[in-house]
Structure formats: C-alpha cells, structure tokens
C-alpha cells in the first residue's frame, strides 16, 4: 500500500490524465498487479475501490509514501 504525497512536475510534462483519474495527493492505493516486460501497473484506490492501469512513464510523476 502507498499514499500519494504529490507530483514531480518540474518540467510541466505530467499528463493531466493522472489527476483526472482521481490520483490526488493523500490518496491511499494498493498495487494489484504489475504486468510483465515493463507493462502497466494495475492500481486500486479510494472508497469506491476504483481500478486503473498506469504506465511506468505516468507513474514516474507520482511521489509516493510506502505504507505497511
């Protein structure tokens, strides 16, 4: 499990899609599955248990705190 702390958007290249999907600061999430060969990561978050797939290049913009 992890919590989103913020974004690394120094060069203003972060896709708007990250925020539009609901991945906002303070959101707690868990990784359900990592596809092989650098494929997308499947993530579940929120009270509604929303599920999305994030590509590595999208995920690299998100600053995360690991929760145990």
C-alpha positions as CSV (number, residue, x, y, z in Angstrom):
1,X,0.0,0.0,0.0
2,X,1.0,3.6,-0.6
3,X,-0.1,7.1,-0.3
4,X,0.3,9.8,-2.9
5,X,2.3,12.8,-1.5
6,X,2.4,14.9,-4.6
7,X,3.8,15.1,-8.1
8,X,7.2,15.5,-9.7
9,X,6.2,18.0,-12.3
10,X,9.2,20.3,-12.5
11,X,9.2,20.4,-16.3
12,X,5.4,20.7,-16.6
13,X,5.1,17.5,-18.6
14,X,2.9,15.4,-16.3
15,X,-0.1,14.1,-18.1
16,X,-3.4,15.7,-16.9
17,X,-4.8,12.2,-17.0
18,X,-3.2,11.4,-13.6
19,X,-5.3,14.0,-11.9
20,X,-8.4,13.3,-14.0
21,X,-8.3,9.7,-12.9
22,X,-8.5,10.8,-9.3
23,X,-4.9,10.1,-8.2
24,X,-4.8,13.2,-6.0
25,X,-2.4,13.9,-3.0
26,X,-3.4,12.0,0.1
27,X,-5.0,9.2,-1.9
28,X,-4.2,5.8,-0.5
29,X,-3.8,3.0,-3.0
30,X,-2.6,-0.6,-3.4
31,X,-0.9,-2.3,-6.4
32,X,-2.9,-5.2,-7.6
33,X,-0.7,-6.5,-10.3
34,X,2.4,-5.5,-12.3
35,X,2.3,-6.7,-15.9
36,X,5.4,-8.4,-17.2
37,X,8.0,-6.8,-19.5
38,X,7.6,-3.2,-18.1
39,X,3.9,-3.4,-18.7
40,X,1.3,-1.3,-16.8
41,X,0.7,-1.5,-13.1
42,X,-2.9,-2.1,-12.0
43,X,-3.8,0.0,-9.0
44,X,-6.9,0.1,-6.7
45,X,-7.7,3.3,-4.7
46,X,-10.5,5.2,-3.0
47,X,-13.6,4.2,-1.0
48,X,-15.2,3.1,-4.3
49,X,-12.3,0.7,-5.0
50,X,-11.6,2.3,-8.4
51,X,-9.1,0.4,-10.5
52,X,-6.8,1.8,-13.2
53,X,-3.8,0.8,-15.2
54,X,-0.8,3.1,-15.0
55,X,2.1,3.0,-17.4
56,X,5.6,3.4,-16.0
57,X,6.1,6.8,-17.6
58,X,2.9,8.1,-15.9
59,X,3.8,6.5,-12.5
60,X,7.2,8.2,-12.5
61,X,5.5,11.6,-12.0
62,X,3.8,10.5,-8.7
63,X,5.6,10.9,-5.4
64,X,4.6,8.0,-3.1
65,X,5.0,7.2,0.6
66,X,5.0,3.5,1.3
67,X,2.5,2.3,3.9
68,X,2.7,-1.0,5.7
